[in-house]
Amino acid sequence: MGFGYSGSAEFHYESLIRRYKGCKHVEGNLEITNLQSDQISYDLSFLSQIEVVTGYVLLGLLDLESIPLTNLKLIRADNMFNIMGEDYGLVVAFTDSTGENQHQGLRELQLPALRGMSYFY
């Protein structure tokens, strides 16, 4: 879906939890986007279990202090995210505060276990 989503901000957050909670291996893309509501206390600890993503990782439109991808070891990037004609396996974009929120936007992307990215053309 990229940066799009349907439903309310709360429904979107809950669908991310349902999609990724308990996953160690994500077949396809990992898209964490559109988490900017002051009304929701986001807990992304469920992301810490993910070890492998076969597609791209897209992190964007976020007003969070950190994203805990602490066990992510490999982004295979079998398919890539295209921005302005260039393909990427890891995209971090639009992570500043929206202005209404007390946060300053993304301060820390936790990827201590990341050991590689593979690109297949």
OpenMM code with the backbone's topology and positions (N, CA, C; nanometers):
from openmm import Vec3, app, unit

residues = "MET GLY PHE GLY TYR SER GLY SER ALA GLU PHE HIS TYR GLU SER LEU ILE ARG ARG TYR LYS GLY CYS LYS HIS VAL GLU GLY ASN LEU GLU ILE THR ASN LEU GLN SER ASP GLN ILE SER TYR ASP LEU SER PHE LEU SER GLN ILE GLU VAL VAL THR GLY TYR VAL LEU LEU GLY LEU LEU ASP LEU GLU SER ILE PRO LEU THR ASN LEU LYS LEU ILE ARG ALA ASP ASN MET PHE ASN ILE MET GLY GLU ASP TYR GLY LEU VAL VAL ALA PHE THR ASP SER THR GLY GLU ASN GLN HIS GLN GLY LEU ARG GLU LEU GLN LEU PRO ALA LEU ARG GLY MET SER TYR PHE TYR".split()
positions = [
    Vec3(0.0807, -0.1200, 0.0000),
    Vec3(0.0000, 0.0000, 0.0000),
    Vec3(0.0851, 0.1266, 0.0000),
    Vec3(0.2128, 0.1143, 0.0312),
    Vec3(0.2982, 0.2323, 0.0353),
    Vec3(0.2572, 0.3242, 0.1490),
    Vec3(0.2350, 0.4513, 0.1180),
    Vec3(0.1990, 0.5482, 0.2210),
    Vec3(0.0479, 0.5585, 0.2425),
    Vec3(-0.0308, 0.4829, 0.1692),
    Vec3(-0.1752, 0.4888, 0.1830),
    Vec3(-0.2274, 0.3925, 0.2886),
    Vec3(-0.3490, 0.4192, 0.3350),
    Vec3(-0.4192, 0.3271, 0.4236),
    Vec3(-0.5665, 0.3612, 0.4211),
    Vec3(-0.6498, 0.2682, 0.4637),
    Vec3(-0.7930, 0.2948, 0.4684),
    Vec3(-0.8419, 0.2751, 0.6111),
    Vec3(-0.9508, 0.3409, 0.6427),
    Vec3(-1.0064, 0.3329, 0.7766),
    Vec3(-0.9490, 0.4413, 0.8662),
    Vec3(-0.9777, 0.4315, 0.9934),
    Vec3(-0.9301, 0.5298, 1.0912),
    Vec3(-0.7848, 0.5036, 1.1282),
    Vec3(-0.7244, 0.6009, 1.1946),
    Vec3(-0.5859, 0.5849, 1.2409),
    Vec3(-0.5754, 0.4676, 1.3380),
    Vec3(-0.6742, 0.4517, 1.4230),
    Vec3(-0.6734, 0.3407, 1.5196),
    Vec3(-0.6863, 0.2059, 1.4484),
    Vec3(-0.7757, 0.1983, 1.3497),
    Vec3(-0.7922, 0.0746, 1.2735),
    Vec3(-0.6627, 0.0397, 1.2004),
    Vec3(-0.5975, 0.1401, 1.1427),
    Vec3(-0.4710, 0.1182, 1.0720),
    Vec3(-0.3641, 0.0626, 1.1662),
    Vec3(-0.3499, 0.1227, 1.2844),
    Vec3(-0.2522, 0.0761, 1.3839),
    Vec3(-0.2821, -0.0675, 1.4251),
    Vec3(-0.4088, -0.0975, 1.4532),
    Vec3(-0.4469, -0.2334, 1.4938),
    Vec3(-0.4220, -0.3341, 1.3822),
    Vec3(-0.4397, -0.2923, 1.2571),
    Vec3(-0.4129, -0.3847, 1.1459),
    Vec3(-0.2633, -0.4136, 1.1325),
    Vec3(-0.1783, -0.3146, 1.1634),
    Vec3(-0.0339, -0.3393, 1.1633),
    Vec3(0.0024, -0.4419, 1.2705),
    Vec3(-0.0569, -0.4296, 1.3870),
    Vec3(-0.0321, -0.5261, 1.4952),
    Vec3(-0.0760, -0.6650, 1.4514),
    Vec3(-0.1969, -0.6773, 1.3969),
    Vec3(-0.2470, -0.8085, 1.3512),
    Vec3(-0.1571, -0.8671, 1.2426),
    Vec3(-0.1081, -0.7832, 1.1532),
    Vec3(-0.0278, -0.8305, 1.0406),
    Vec3(0.1104, -0.8791, 1.0840),
    Vec3(0.1744, -0.8087, 1.1777),
    Vec3(0.3153, -0.8363, 1.2076),
    Vec3(0.3441, -0.8969, 1.3447),
    Vec3(0.2492, -0.8950, 1.4364),
    Vec3(0.2757, -0.9481, 1.5708),
    Vec3(0.3043, -1.0981, 1.5633),
    Vec3(0.4133, -1.1395, 1.6259),
    Vec3(0.4517, -1.2797, 1.6290),
    Vec3(0.5308, -1.3248, 1.5065),
    Vec3(0.5545, -1.2350, 1.4124),
    Vec3(0.6277, -1.2706, 1.2893),
    Vec3(0.7779, -1.2620, 1.3100),
    Vec3(0.8466, -1.3642, 1.2645),
    Vec3(0.9926, -1.3606, 1.2579),
    Vec3(1.0373, -1.3401, 1.1139),
    Vec3(0.9584, -1.3903, 1.0223),
    Vec3(0.9914, -1.3867, 0.8799),
    Vec3(0.8740, -1.3202, 0.8078),
    Vec3(0.8971, -1.2047, 0.7487),
    Vec3(0.7933, -1.1351, 0.6737),
    Vec3(0.8136, -1.1668, 0.5261),
    Vec3(0.7207, -1.2396, 0.4688),
    Vec3(0.7235, -1.2720, 0.3266),
    Vec3(0.6598, -1.1551, 0.2528),
    Vec3(0.7427, -1.0769, 0.1872),
    Vec3(0.6929, -0.9558, 0.1210),
    Vec3(0.7514, -0.8336, 0.1901),
    Vec3(0.6752, -0.7261, 0.1863),
    Vec3(0.7239, -0.5979, 0.2357),
    Vec3(0.6818, -0.5706, 0.3789),
    Vec3(0.7654, -0.4997, 0.4507),
    Vec3(0.7331, -0.4504, 0.5840),
    Vec3(0.7081, -0.3013, 0.5707),
    Vec3(0.5826, -0.2610, 0.5865),
    Vec3(0.5438, -0.1213, 0.5708),
    Vec3(0.4855, -0.0691, 0.7019),
    Vec3(0.5600, 0.0189, 0.7662),
    Vec3(0.5133, 0.0845, 0.8883),
    Vec3(0.4986, 0.2320, 0.8534),
    Vec3(0.3751, 0.2741, 0.8330),
    Vec3(0.3489, 0.4107, 0.7877),
    Vec3(0.2264, 0.4686, 0.8567),
    Vec3(0.2131, 0.6002, 0.8466),
    Vec3(0.0946, 0.6724, 0.8923),
    Vec3(0.0637, 0.6530, 1.0404),
    Vec3(0.1634, 0.6688, 1.1243),
    Vec3(0.1437, 0.6626, 1.2694),
    Vec3(0.1739, 0.8013, 1.3249),
    Vec3(0.0718, 0.8871, 1.3267),
    Vec3(0.0917, 1.0265, 1.3624),
    Vec3(-0.0156, 1.0821, 1.4563),
    Vec3(-0.1044, 0.9999, 1.5062),
    Vec3(-0.2151, 1.0496, 1.5872),
    Vec3(-0.1736, 1.0782, 1.7314),
    Vec3(-0.2165, 1.1942, 1.7809),
    Vec3(-0.1955, 1.2279, 1.9222),
    Vec3(-0.2867, 1.1467, 2.0135),
    Vec3(-0.3907, 1.0876, 1.9583),
    Vec3(-0.4906, 1.0152, 2.0359),
    Vec3(-0.4517, 0.8703, 2.0636),
    Vec3(-0.3439, 0.8241, 2.0032),
    Vec3(-0.3034, 0.6835, 2.0161),
    Vec3(-0.1647, 0.6767, 2.0783),
    Vec3(-0.1498, 0.5873, 2.1764),
    Vec3(-0.0188, 0.5614, 2.2358),
    Vec3(0.0394, 0.4389, 2.1631),
    Vec3(0.1252, 0.4648, 2.0676),
    Vec3(0.1784, 0.3576, 1.9832),
    Vec3(0.2820, 0.2745, 2.0580),
    Vec3(0.2626, 0.1427, 2.0556),
    Vec3(0.3587, 0.0479, 2.1109),
    Vec3(0.4013, -0.0430, 1.9960),
    Vec3(0.5223, -0.0239, 1.9484),
    Vec3(0.5700, -0.1019, 1.8346),
    Vec3(0.6622, -0.2161, 1.8762),
    Vec3(0.6547, -0.2581, 2.0009),
    Vec3(0.7417, -0.3656, 2.0490),
    Vec3(0.7218, -0.4952, 1.9710),
    Vec3(0.6046, -0.5130, 1.9084),
    Vec3(0.5803, -0.6337, 1.8281),
    Vec3(0.6757, -0.6436, 1.7092),
    Vec3(0.7354, -0.5324, 1.6670),
    Vec3(0.8300, -0.5348, 1.5559),
    Vec3(0.9642, -0.5964, 1.5932),
    Vec3(0.9933, -0.6042, 1.7214),
    Vec3(1.1245, -0.6523, 1.7662),
    Vec3(1.1463, -0.8012, 1.7393),
    Vec3(1.0428, -0.8752, 1.7054),
    Vec3(1.0577, -1.0182, 1.6783),
    Vec3(1.0973, -1.0475, 1.5335),
    Vec3(1.0824, -0.9512, 1.4454),
    Vec3(1.1073, -0.9731, 1.3026),
    Vec3(1.2573, -0.9883, 1.2761),
    Vec3(1.2930, -1.0951, 1.2041),
    Vec3(1.4334, -1.1234, 1.1731),
    Vec3(1.4660, -1.1079, 1.0240),
    Vec3(1.3714, -1.1411, 0.9364),
    Vec3(1.3958, -1.1379, 0.7926),
    Vec3(1.2752, -1.0761, 0.7217),
    Vec3(1.3032, -0.9900, 0.6243),
    Vec3(1.2004, -0.9347, 0.5364),
    Vec3(1.2435, -0.9668, 0.3941),
    Vec3(1.1565, -1.0327, 0.3166),
    Vec3(1.1952, -1.0711, 0.1810),
    Vec3(1.1795, -0.9567, 0.0814),
    Vec3(1.0948, -0.8606, 0.1098),
    Vec3(1.0760, -0.7450, 0.0224),
    Vec3(1.1497, -0.6246, 0.0777),
    Vec3(1.0904, -0.5080, 0.0592),
    Vec3(1.1504, -0.3844, 0.1104),
    Vec3(1.0953, -0.3500, 0.2476),
    Vec3(1.1629, -0.2586, 0.3156),
    Vec3(1.1163, -0.2038, 0.4422),
    Vec3(1.0885, -0.0562, 0.4180),
    Vec3(0.9640, -0.0151, 0.4449),
    Vec3(0.9209, 0.1232, 0.4272),
    Vec3(0.8752, 0.1781, 0.5610),
    Vec3(0.9417, 0.2827, 0.6069),
    Vec3(0.9065, 0.3506, 0.7314),
    Vec3(0.8806, 0.4962, 0.6965),
    Vec3(0.7568, 0.5420, 0.7149),
    Vec3(0.7290, 0.6789, 0.6753),
    Vec3(0.6001, 0.7335, 0.7319),
    Vec3(0.5902, 0.8652, 0.7286),
    Vec3(0.4780, 0.9374, 0.7863),
    Vec3(0.4592, 0.8948, 0.9320),
    Vec3(0.5672, 0.9067, 1.0060),
    Vec3(0.5709, 0.8622, 1.1450),
    Vec3(0.6047, 0.9784, 1.2363),
    Vec3(0.5365, 0.9851, 1.3485),
    Vec3(0.5718, 1.0803, 1.4527),
    Vec3(0.5955, 0.9994, 1.5793),
    Vec3(0.7040, 0.9236, 1.5769),
    Vec3(0.7421, 0.8338, 1.6858),
    Vec3(0.8860, 0.8620, 1.7228),
    Vec3(0.9220, 0.8323, 1.8457),
    Vec3(1.0607, 0.8538, 1.8871),
    Vec3(1.1530, 0.7442, 1.8377),
    Vec3(1.1038, 0.6185, 1.8347),
    Vec3(1.1918, 0.5090, 1.7920),
    Vec3(1.1112, 0.3972, 1.7271),
    Vec3(1.1822, 0.3183, 1.6479),
    Vec3(1.1237, 0.2000, 1.5861),
    Vec3(1.2144, 0.0826, 1.6207),
    Vec3(1.1627, -0.0129, 1.6998),
    Vec3(1.2469, -0.1215, 1.7524),
    Vec3(1.2541, -0.2444, 1.6611),
    Vec3(1.3306, -0.2355, 1.5557),
    Vec3(1.3553, -0.3515, 1.4698),
    Vec3(1.4843, -0.4201, 1.5163),
    Vec3(1.4881, -0.4502, 1.6432),
    Vec3(1.6115, -0.4931, 1.7095),
    Vec3(1.6632, -0.6301, 1.6669),
    Vec3(1.5782, -0.7161, 1.6117),
    Vec3(1.6231, -0.8482, 1.5678),
    Vec3(1.6267, -0.8637, 1.4166),
    Vec3(1.6004, -0.7566, 1.3424),
    Vec3(1.6025, -0.7649, 1.1967),
    Vec3(1.7455, -0.7861, 1.1496),
    Vec3(1.7690, -0.9019, 1.0870),
    Vec3(1.9033, -0.9395, 1.0428),
    Vec3(1.9243, -0.9197, 0.8936),
    Vec3(1.8175, -0.9361, 0.8150),
    Vec3(1.8324, -0.9357, 0.6702),
    Vec3(1.7105, -0.8737, 0.6025),
    Vec3(1.7365, -0.7821, 0.5111),
    Vec3(1.6346, -0.7308, 0.4199),
    Vec3(1.6738, -0.7843, 0.2828),
    Vec3(1.5978, -0.8811, 0.2319),
    Vec3(1.6348, -0.9419, 0.1034),
    Vec3(1.6046, -0.8508, -0.0138),
    Vec3(1.5025, -0.7683, -0.0014),
    Vec3(1.4655, -0.6727, -0.1071),
    Vec3(1.4436, -0.7411, -0.2416),
    Vec3(1.3701, -0.8535, -0.2403),
    Vec3(1.3348, -0.9202, -0.3652),
    Vec3(1.2582, -0.8249, -0.4567),
    Vec3(1.1784, -0.7384, -0.3984),
    Vec3(1.1183, -0.6277, -0.4722),
    Vec3(1.1513, -0.5000, -0.3966),
    Vec3(1.1624, -0.3902, -0.4692),
    Vec3(1.2120, -0.2659, -0.4114),
    Vec3(1.1037, -0.1579, -0.4168),
    Vec3(1.1215, -0.0552, -0.3353),
    Vec3(1.0317, 0.0598, -0.3340),
    Vec3(1.0924, 0.1673, -0.4241),
    Vec3(1.0145, 0.2152, -0.5197),
    Vec3(1.0648, 0.3125, -0.6166),
    Vec3(1.0263, 0.4539, -0.5759),
    Vec3(1.1263, 0.5396, -0.5674),
    Vec3(1.1057, 0.6819, -0.5407),
    Vec3(1.1801, 0.7593, -0.6490),
    Vec3(1.1058, 0.8363, -0.7259),
    Vec3(1.1637, 0.9223, -0.8295),
    Vec3(1.2607, 0.8466, -0.9206),
    Vec3(1.2207, 0.7257, -0.9611),
    Vec3(1.3000, 0.6491, -1.0559),
    Vec3(1.4120, 0.5663, -0.9965),
    Vec3(1.4319, 0.5725, -0.8668),
    Vec3(1.5361, 0.4932, -0.8002),
    Vec3(1.4703, 0.3876, -0.7109),
    Vec3(1.5288, 0.2694, -0.7058),
    Vec3(1.4767, 0.1595, -0.6251),
    Vec3(1.5565, 0.1442, -0.4966),
    Vec3(1.4844, 0.1195, -0.3867),
    Vec3(1.5471, 0.1070, -0.2549),
    Vec3(1.4902, -0.0125, -0.1793),
    Vec3(1.5747, -0.0763, -0.0994),
    Vec3(1.5322, -0.1855, -0.0127),
    Vec3(1.4903, -0.1371, 0.1248),
    Vec3(1.5429, -0.0223, 0.1666),
    Vec3(1.5084, 0.0391, 0.2954),
    Vec3(1.4799, 0.1858, 0.2708),
    Vec3(1.3590, 0.2287, 0.3073),
    Vec3(1.3186, 0.3684, 0.2898),
    Vec3(1.2705, 0.4225, 0.4236),
    Vec3(1.3295, 0.5335, 0.4652),
    Vec3(1.2854, 0.6057, 0.5846),
    Vec3(1.2555, 0.7473, 0.5378),
    Vec3(1.1279, 0.7872, 0.5436),
    Vec3(1.0886, 0.9164, 0.4871),
    Vec3(0.9758, 0.9796, 0.5672),
    Vec3(0.9719, 1.1108, 0.5657),
    Vec3(0.8641, 1.1872, 0.6280),
    Vec3(0.8441, 1.1479, 0.7740),
    Vec3(0.9490, 1.1616, 0.8512),
    Vec3(0.9441, 1.1204, 0.9922),
    Vec3(0.9524, 1.2385, 1.0878),
    Vec3(0.9265, 1.3588, 1.0383),
    Vec3(0.9242, 1.4766, 1.1250),
    Vec3(0.7903, 1.4874, 1.1957),
    Vec3(0.7896, 1.5640, 1.3014),
    Vec3(0.6664, 1.5899, 1.3741),
    Vec3(0.5686, 1.6644, 1.2848),
    Vec3(0.4398, 1.6380, 1.3040),
    Vec3(0.3363, 1.7070, 1.2274),
    Vec3(0.3128, 1.8480, 1.2791),
    Vec3(0.3755, 1.8853, 1.3873),
    Vec3(0.3587, 2.0188, 1.4426),
    Vec3(0.2625, 2.0221, 1.5598),
    Vec3(0.1605, 1.9372, 1.5580),
    Vec3(0.0624, 1.9335, 1.6659),
    Vec3(0.1092, 1.8438, 1.7807),
    Vec3(0.1938, 1.7506, 1.7493),
    Vec3(0.2386, 1.6515, 1.8466),
    Vec3(0.3554, 1.7048, 1.9282),
    Vec3(0.3709, 1.6531, 2.0501),
    Vec3(0.4802, 1.6969, 2.1363),
    Vec3(0.6136, 1.6359, 2.0944),
    Vec3(0.6105, 1.5280, 2.0172),
    Vec3(0.7328, 1.4602, 1.9774),
    Vec3(0.8083, 1.5409, 1.8732),
    Vec3(0.9302, 1.5067, 1.8515),
    Vec3(1.0140, 1.5723, 1.7510),
    Vec3(1.0268, 1.4880, 1.6249),
    Vec3(0.9525, 1.3820, 1.6149),
    Vec3(0.9662, 1.2902, 1.5028),
    Vec3(1.0637, 1.1789, 1.5385),
    Vec3(1.0957, 1.0975, 1.4410),
    Vec3(1.1817, 0.9811, 1.4634),
    Vec3(1.3215, 1.0238, 1.5073),
    Vec3(1.3632, 0.9709, 1.6194),
    Vec3(1.4971, 0.9999, 1.6720),
    Vec3(1.5898, 0.8802, 1.6627),
    Vec3(1.5310, 0.7601, 1.6655),
    Vec3(1.6153, 0.6407, 1.6703),
    Vec3(1.5518, 0.5263, 1.5919),
    Vec3(1.6265, 0.4758, 1.4967),
    Vec3(1.5881, 0.3564, 1.4226),
    Vec3(1.6784, 0.2448, 1.4735),
    Vec3(1.6208, 0.1522, 1.5484),
    Vec3(1.6990, 0.0486, 1.6160),
    Vec3(1.7156, -0.0731, 1.5251),
    Vec3(1.8348, -0.0872, 1.4674),
    Vec3(1.8681, -0.1975, 1.3770),
    Vec3(2.0020, -0.2615, 1.4151),
    Vec3(2.0244, -0.2967, 1.5415),
    Vec3(2.1560, -0.3463, 1.5822),
    Vec3(2.1935, -0.4822, 1.5228),
    Vec3(2.0954, -0.5629, 1.4837),
    Vec3(2.1244, -0.6968, 1.4318),
    Vec3(2.1358, -0.7003, 1.2797),
    Vec3(2.1047, -0.5899, 1.2120),
    Vec3(2.1058, -0.5891, 1.0664),
    Vec3(2.2461, -0.6182, 1.0142),
    Vec3(2.2563, -0.7232, 0.9345),
    Vec3(2.3850, -0.7665, 0.8827),
    Vec3(2.3934, -0.7578, 0.7327),
    Vec3(2.2799, -0.7396, 0.6674),
    Vec3(2.2891, -0.7334, 0.5228),
    Vec3(2.1597, -0.7031, 0.4536),
    Vec3(2.1765, -0.6572, 0.3304),
    Vec3(2.0662, -0.6357, 0.2391),
    Vec3(2.1061, -0.7016, 0.1068),
    Vec3(2.0154, -0.7810, 0.0519),
    Vec3(2.0408, -0.8456, -0.0756),
    Vec3(1.9509, -0.7835, -0.1795),
    Vec3(2.0031, -0.7609, -0.2971),
    Vec3(1.9247, -0.7038, -0.4056),
    Vec3(1.9270, -0.8009, -0.5221),
    Vec3(1.8092, -0.8327, -0.5718),
    Vec3(1.7986, -0.9216, -0.6870),
    Vec3(1.7304, -0.8463, -0.8000),
    Vec3(1.7972, -0.8357, -0.9128),
    Vec3(1.7400, -0.7657, -1.0281),
    Vec3(1.7005, -0.8643, -1.1334),
] * unit.nanometer
topology = app.Topology()
chain = topology.addChain("A")
for resn in residues:
    res = topology.addResidue(resn, chain)
    for name in ("N", "CA", "C"):
        topology.addAtom(name, app.Element.getBySymbol(name[0]), res)
